[in-house]
Amino acid sequence: MLCSHVLPGVEPYIDRAAILTEGSLQAAGDLAALRRQANMPVTLSLDPANSISALEQVIDSASSNSGLMIKTVNGRLRVDVQPREKMALLRAVMASGEVADISIHQPSLEDIYVHFIGSGGLAHRGGN
């Protein structure tokens, strides 16, 4: 058993985690289970094969959720998608031929921790 607030350092070594705040259990399980419980967006970083606008059109037509956030960053698109919509969007993007490369960022243990404790619990880490 390990108790730590240095989550990036322990994430690769844990089998299970429990997130506690003010003496209450907020979430518990392996990293995959914590991600399901938090239901936080997955971030896809996409390099367009042709043009950003063509790739944006593919994402717009494939998305059942108008709340997707699409940001142009250094010639890439950053798309935050709900976990339940991730695979459908990936299939549509891959089938379109409009993507040259994809990076997928799942929420880290620290992201999940902040999600469950809220920003008020970050005072011990220099947060507001």
Secondary structure, DSSP 8 states (H G I E B T S, - for coil): ----S-HHHHGGG-S-EEEEETTEEEEEESHHHHHHHHT--EEEEEEESS-HHHHHHHHHHH-S-TT-EEEEETTEEEEEE-HHHHHHHHHHHHHHT-EEEEEEE---HHHHHHHHH-GGGGGGGT--
